Amino acid sequence: MALNKDILGADLYSRANNYNEVDITDLEAARLAFWKNIAEGIIEHFKTNGVLTVPGLGLIAGSVAVTGNSITGKLS
């Protein structure tokens, strides 16, 4: 599956909702935890849904054309 704004958006919405209506004693720590949680959601979405395709033909390395087969793989 390719990257999907609906899936990512729903996940980020859910993650953000976890920080609503909670008591915060240390605002800076809460902000840091919030953004780490959001970043984790984005990274996980890329790792789960991102696909990298490298063409085997049409690339240039210096003045030499690259040959070979295309490679498709998951991000890790």
N, CA, C and O atoms as a GROMACS GRO file, in nm:
protein
  304
    1MET      N    1   0.084  -0.117   0.000
    1MET     CA    2   0.000   0.000   0.000
    1MET      C    3   0.089   0.124   0.000
    1MET      O    4   0.194   0.126   0.065
    2ALA      N    5   0.048   0.224  -0.071
    2ALA     CA    6   0.122   0.350  -0.074
    2ALA      C    7   0.087   0.436   0.047
    2ALA      O    8  -0.006   0.405   0.122
    3LEU      N    9   0.160   0.544   0.064
    3LEU     CA   10   0.128   0.638   0.171
    3LEU      C   11  -0.015   0.688   0.152
    3LEU      O   12  -0.060   0.706   0.039
    4ASN      N   13  -0.086   0.709   0.262
    4ASN     CA   14  -0.228   0.743   0.254
    4ASN      C   15  -0.261   0.850   0.356
    4ASN      O   16  -0.245   0.830   0.477
    5LYS      N   17  -0.308   0.964   0.308
    5LYS     CA   18  -0.340   1.076   0.397
    5LYS      C   19  -0.453   1.044   0.494
    5LYS      O   20  -0.454   1.095   0.606
    6ASP      N   21  -0.548   0.961   0.452
    6ASP     CA   22  -0.660   0.929   0.538
    6ASP      C   23  -0.616   0.841   0.656
    6ASP      O   24  -0.657   0.864   0.770
    7ILE      N   25  -0.532   0.742   0.628
    7ILE     CA   26  -0.483   0.655   0.735
    7ILE      C   27  -0.393   0.733   0.829
    7ILE      O   28  -0.408   0.725   0.951
    8LEU      N   29  -0.298   0.809   0.773
    8LEU     CA   30  -0.206   0.888   0.856
    8LEU      C   31  -0.284   0.993   0.935
    8LEU      O   32  -0.258   1.013   1.053
    9GLY      N   33  -0.376   1.060   0.870
    9GLY     CA   34  -0.454   1.164   0.937
    9GLY      C   35  -0.534   1.110   1.055
    9GLY      O   36  -0.539   1.171   1.161
   10ALA      N   37  -0.597   0.994   1.035
   10ALA     CA   38  -0.675   0.932   1.143
   10ALA      C   39  -0.585   0.892   1.259
   10ALA      O   40  -0.622   0.909   1.375
   11ASP      N   41  -0.467   0.838   1.228
   11ASP     CA   42  -0.374   0.798   1.333
   11ASP      C   43  -0.326   0.920   1.412
   11ASP      O   44  -0.323   0.918   1.535
   12LEU      N   45  -0.288   1.027   1.341
   12LEU     CA   46  -0.240   1.147   1.410
   12LEU      C   47  -0.351   1.212   1.493
   12LEU      O   48  -0.327   1.263   1.602
   13TYR      N   49  -0.472   1.210   1.440
   13TYR     CA   50  -0.588   1.264   1.513
   13TYR      C   51  -0.607   1.187   1.644
   13TYR      O   52  -0.629   1.247   1.750
   14SER      N   53  -0.599   1.055   1.635
   14SER     CA   54  -0.614   0.971   1.753
   14SER      C   55  -0.502   0.996   1.853
   14SER      O   56  -0.527   1.006   1.974
   15ARG      N   57  -0.380   1.007   1.804
   15ARG     CA   58  -0.266   1.033   1.892
   15ARG      C   59  -0.281   1.169   1.961
   15ARG      O   60  -0.252   1.181   2.081
   16ALA      N   61  -0.326   1.269   1.889
   16ALA     CA   62  -0.343   1.402   1.948
   16ALA      C   63  -0.455   1.402   2.052
   16ALA      O   64  -0.446   1.471   2.154
   17ASN      N   65  -0.561   1.325   2.026
   17ASN     CA   66  -0.673   1.318   2.120
   17ASN      C   67  -0.632   1.261   2.255
   17ASN      O   68  -0.695   1.290   2.357
   18ASN      N   69  -0.526   1.180   2.257
   18ASN     CA   70  -0.479   1.124   2.383
   18ASN      C   71  -0.428   1.232   2.479
   18ASN      O   72  -0.412   1.206   2.598
   19TYR      N   73  -0.403   1.350   2.427
   19TYR     CA   74  -0.350   1.458   2.510
   19TYR      C   75  -0.458   1.560   2.548
   19TYR      O   76  -0.428   1.660   2.614
   20ASN      N   77  -0.582   1.534   2.508
   20ASN     CA   78  -0.692   1.624   2.545
   20ASN      C   79  -0.746   1.587   2.683
   20ASN      O   80  -0.746   1.470   2.722
   21GLU      N   81  -0.792   1.686   2.755
   21GLU     CA   82  -0.859   1.665   2.884
   21GLU      C   83  -0.772   1.588   2.984
   21GLU      O   84  -0.823   1.503   3.057
   22VAL      N   85  -0.643   1.617   2.988
   22VAL     CA   86  -0.554   1.554   3.085
   22VAL      C   87  -0.489   1.662   3.170
   22VAL      O   88  -0.467   1.774   3.123
   23ASP      N   89  -0.459   1.628   3.293
   23ASP     CA   90  -0.391   1.722   3.381
   23ASP      C   91  -0.243   1.725   3.343
   23ASP      O   92  -0.180   1.621   3.326
   24ILE      N   93  -0.190   1.846   3.330
   24ILE     CA   94  -0.049   1.863   3.294
   24ILE      C   95   0.020   1.937   3.408
   24ILE      O   96  -0.017   2.048   3.445
   25THR      N   97   0.120   1.872   3.461
   25THR     CA   98   0.197   1.937   3.567
   25THR      C   99   0.323   2.002   3.513
   25THR      O  100   0.369   2.103   3.566
   26ASP      N  101   0.380   1.944   3.405
   26ASP     CA  102   0.500   1.998   3.343
   26ASP      C  103   0.470   2.020   3.195
   26ASP      O  104   0.473   1.926   3.116
   27LEU      N  105   0.442   2.145   3.159
   27LEU     CA  106   0.399   2.178   3.023
   27LEU      C  107   0.505   2.142   2.920
   27LEU      O  108   0.471   2.086   2.815
   28GLU      N  109   0.630   2.172   2.946
   28GLU     CA  110   0.736   2.142   2.850
   28GLU      C  111   0.750   1.992   2.828
   28GLU      O  112   0.768   1.949   2.714
   29ALA      N  113   0.743   1.914   2.932
   29ALA     CA  114   0.751   1.768   2.918
   29ALA      C  115   0.632   1.715   2.839
   29ALA      O  116   0.646   1.624   2.758
   30ALA      N  117   0.514   1.772   2.862
   30ALA     CA  118   0.394   1.731   2.790
   30ALA      C  119   0.405   1.766   2.642
   30ALA      O  120   0.366   1.686   2.556
   31ARG      N  121   0.458   1.884   2.611
   31ARG     CA  122   0.478   1.922   2.471
   31ARG      C  123   0.576   1.828   2.402
   31ARG      O  124   0.552   1.784   2.290
   32LEU      N  125   0.685   1.797   2.469
   32LEU     CA  126   0.784   1.708   2.411
   32LEU      C  127   0.724   1.569   2.389
   32LEU      O  128   0.746   1.509   2.284
   33ALA      N  129   0.651   1.517   2.485
   33ALA     CA  130   0.588   1.386   2.471
   33ALA      C  131   0.488   1.385   2.355
   33ALA      O  132   0.481   1.288   2.279
   34PHE      N  133   0.411   1.494   2.342
   34PHE     CA  134   0.314   1.505   2.232
   34PHE      C  135   0.384   1.496   2.097
   34PHE      O  136   0.344   1.416   2.012
   35TRP      N  137   0.488   1.575   2.077
   35TRP     CA  138   0.554   1.578   1.947
   35TRP      C  139   0.633   1.451   1.919
   35TRP      O  140   0.645   1.411   1.803
   36LYS      N  141   0.687   1.387   2.022
   36LYS     CA  142   0.752   1.258   2.001
   36LYS      C  143   0.650   1.154   1.956
   36LYS      O  144   0.679   1.073   1.869
   37ASN      N  145   0.531   1.158   2.013
   37ASN     CA  146   0.424   1.066   1.976
   37ASN      C  147   0.380   1.090   1.832
   37ASN      O  148   0.358   0.995   1.757
   38ILE      N  149   0.366   1.217   1.793
   38ILE     CA  150   0.328   1.251   1.655
   38ILE      C  151   0.437   1.205   1.559
   38ILE      O  152   0.407   1.145   1.456
   39ALA      N  153   0.564   1.232   1.592
   39ALA     CA  154   0.676   1.191   1.506
   39ALA      C  155   0.679   1.039   1.490
   39ALA      O  156   0.703   0.989   1.381
   40GLU      N  157   0.654   0.968   1.599
   40GLU     CA  158   0.651   0.822   1.592
   40GLU      C  159   0.542   0.774   1.496
   40GLU      O  160   0.564   0.680   1.420
   41GLY      N  161   0.426   0.838   1.499
   41GLY     CA  162   0.318   0.801   1.408
   41GLY      C  163   0.356   0.822   1.263
   41GLY      O  164   0.325   0.738   1.178
   42ILE      N  165   0.422   0.932   1.234
   42ILE     CA  166   0.464   0.961   1.096
   42ILE      C  167   0.570   0.860   1.051
   42ILE      O  168   0.563   0.807   0.940
   43ILE      N  169   0.668   0.834   1.136
   43ILE     CA  170   0.774   0.738   1.102
   43ILE      C  171   0.715   0.600   1.079
   43ILE      O  172   0.749   0.533   0.982
   44GLU      N  173   0.627   0.556   1.168
   44GLU     CA  174   0.565   0.424   1.153
   44GLU      C  175   0.483   0.415   1.024
   44GLU      O  176   0.482   0.311   0.958
   45HIS      N  177   0.415   0.524   0.989
   45HIS     CA  178   0.336   0.524   0.866
   45HIS      C  179   0.428   0.506   0.745
   45HIS      O  180   0.396   0.429   0.654
   46PHE      N  181   0.540   0.576   0.743
   46PHE     CA  182   0.634   0.562   0.633
   46PHE      C  183   0.690   0.421   0.627
   46PHE      O  184   0.701   0.362   0.519
   47LYS      N  185   0.726   0.365   0.743
   47LYS     CA  186   0.785   0.231   0.746
   47LYS      C  187   0.684   0.125   0.705
   47LYS      O  188   0.720   0.028   0.638
   48THR      N  189   0.559   0.142   0.743
   48THR     CA  190   0.456   0.043   0.713
   48THR      C  191   0.404   0.054   0.570
   48THR      O  192   0.380  -0.048   0.505
   49ASN      N  193   0.387   0.177   0.521
   49ASN     CA  194   0.319   0.197   0.393
   49ASN      C  195   0.408   0.248   0.280
   49ASN      O  196   0.366   0.246   0.164
   50GLY      N  197   0.527   0.293   0.312
   50GLY     CA  198   0.615   0.347   0.208
   50GLY      C  199   0.683   0.237   0.130
   50GLY      O  200   0.728   0.137   0.187
   51VAL      N  201   0.691   0.254   0.000
   51VAL     CA  202   0.762   0.161  -0.086
   51VAL      C  203   0.862   0.241  -0.168
   51VAL      O  204   0.828   0.345  -0.225
   52LEU      N  205   0.984   0.193  -0.173
   52LEU     CA  206   1.090   0.260  -0.245
   52LEU      C  207   1.121   0.179  -0.370
   52LEU      O  208   1.149   0.060  -0.362
   53THR      N  209   1.116   0.245  -0.486
   53THR     CA  210   1.150   0.178  -0.611
   53THR      C  211   1.268   0.250  -0.674
   53THR      O  212   1.263   0.371  -0.698
   54VAL      N  213   1.374   0.175  -0.700
   54VAL     CA  214   1.493   0.231  -0.764
   54VAL      C  215   1.500   0.172  -0.904
   54VAL      O  216   1.511   0.050  -0.919
   55PRO      N  217   1.494   0.257  -1.007
   55PRO     CA  218   1.498   0.203  -1.143
   55PRO      C  219   1.635   0.145  -1.174
   55PRO      O  220   1.737   0.196  -1.128
   56GLY      N  221   1.637   0.039  -1.253
   56GLY     CA  222   1.763  -0.022  -1.292
   56GLY      C  223   1.825   0.044  -1.413
   56GLY      O  224   1.946   0.033  -1.435
   57LEU      N  225   1.744   0.110  -1.491
   57LEU     CA  226   1.793   0.178  -1.612
   57LEU      C  227   1.763   0.326  -1.604
   57LEU      O  228   1.668   0.367  -1.537
   58GLY      N  229   1.841   0.405  -1.670
   58GLY     CA  230   1.815   0.548  -1.679
   58GLY      C  231   1.889   0.630  -1.576
   58GLY      O  232   1.877   0.753  -1.576
   59LEU      N  233   1.965   0.566  -1.488
   59LEU     CA  234   2.044   0.640  -1.390
   59LEU      C  235   2.185   0.661  -1.445
   59LEU      O  236   2.232   0.583  -1.528
   60ILE      N  237   2.250   0.765  -1.400
   60ILE     CA  238   2.386   0.796  -1.442
   60ILE      C  239   2.476   0.802  -1.318
   60ILE      O  240   2.441   0.867  -1.220
   61ALA      N  241   2.590   0.735  -1.324
   61ALA     CA  242   2.691   0.741  -1.219
   61ALA      C  243   2.814   0.805  -1.281
   61ALA      O  244   2.892   0.739  -1.349
   62GLY      N  245   2.832   0.934  -1.256
   62GLY     CA  246   2.939   1.008  -1.324
   62GLY      C  247   2.902   1.022  -1.470
   62GLY      O  248   2.799   1.081  -1.502
   63SER      N  249   2.984   0.969  -1.557
   63SER     CA  250   2.954   0.976  -1.701
   63SER      C  251   2.910   0.840  -1.756
   63SER      O  252   2.897   0.822  -1.877
   64VAL      N  253   2.888   0.744  -1.666
   64VAL     CA  254   2.855   0.608  -1.706
   64VAL      C  255   2.709   0.577  -1.672
   64VAL      O  256   2.662   0.605  -1.562
   65ALA      N  257   2.640   0.520  -1.769
   65ALA     CA  258   2.500   0.481  -1.745
   65ALA      C  259   2.496   0.359  -1.654
   65ALA      O  260   2.579   0.269  -1.664
   66VAL      N  261   2.398   0.357  -1.565
   66VAL     CA  262   2.378   0.245  -1.474
   66VAL      C  263   2.286   0.145  -1.543
   66VAL      O  264   2.187   0.183  -1.604
   67THR      N  265   2.320   0.017  -1.533
   67THR     CA  266   2.234  -0.086  -1.591
   67THR      C  267   2.196  -0.184  -1.482
   67THR      O  268   2.258  -0.188  -1.376
   68GLY      N  269   2.096  -0.262  -1.508
   68GLY     CA  270   2.054  -0.362  -1.411
   68GLY      C  271   1.904  -0.366  -1.398
   68GLY      O  272   1.831  -0.308  -1.478
   69ASN      N  273   1.860  -0.436  -1.297
   69ASN     CA  274   1.717  -0.452  -1.273
   69ASN      C  275   1.670  -0.348  -1.171
   69ASN      O  276   1.746  -0.302  -1.086
   70SER      N  277   1.542  -0.313  -1.183
   70SER     CA  278   1.486  -0.223  -1.083
   70SER      C  279   1.467  -0.298  -0.953
   70SER      O  280   1.447  -0.419  -0.952
   71ILE      N  281   1.475  -0.226  -0.844
   71ILE     CA  282   1.463  -0.285  -0.712
   71ILE      C  283   1.351  -0.214  -0.637
   71ILE      O  284   1.344  -0.091  -0.635
   72THR      N  285   1.264  -0.292  -0.577
   72THR     CA  286   1.156  -0.237  -0.495
   72THR      C  287   1.170  -0.295  -0.356
   72THR      O  288   1.193  -0.415  -0.340
   73GLY      N  289   1.157  -0.210  -0.255
   73GLY     CA  290   1.169  -0.258  -0.119
   73GLY      C  291   1.095  -0.171  -0.020
   73GLY      O  292   1.047  -0.063  -0.054
   74LYS      N  293   1.088  -0.218   0.101
   74LYS     CA  294   1.023  -0.144   0.209
   74LYS      C  295   1.125  -0.057   0.280
   74LYS      O  296   1.245  -0.087   0.278
   75LEU      N  297   1.080   0.049   0.342
   75LEU     CA  298   1.165   0.134   0.423
   75LEU      C  299   1.183   0.068   0.559
   75LEU      O  300   1.092   0.003   0.610
   76SER      N  301   1.300   0.085   0.617
   76SER     CA  302   1.322   0.027   0.750
   76SER      C  303   1.394   0.125   0.839
   76SER      O  304   1.421   0.095   0.955
   0.00000   0.00000   0.00000
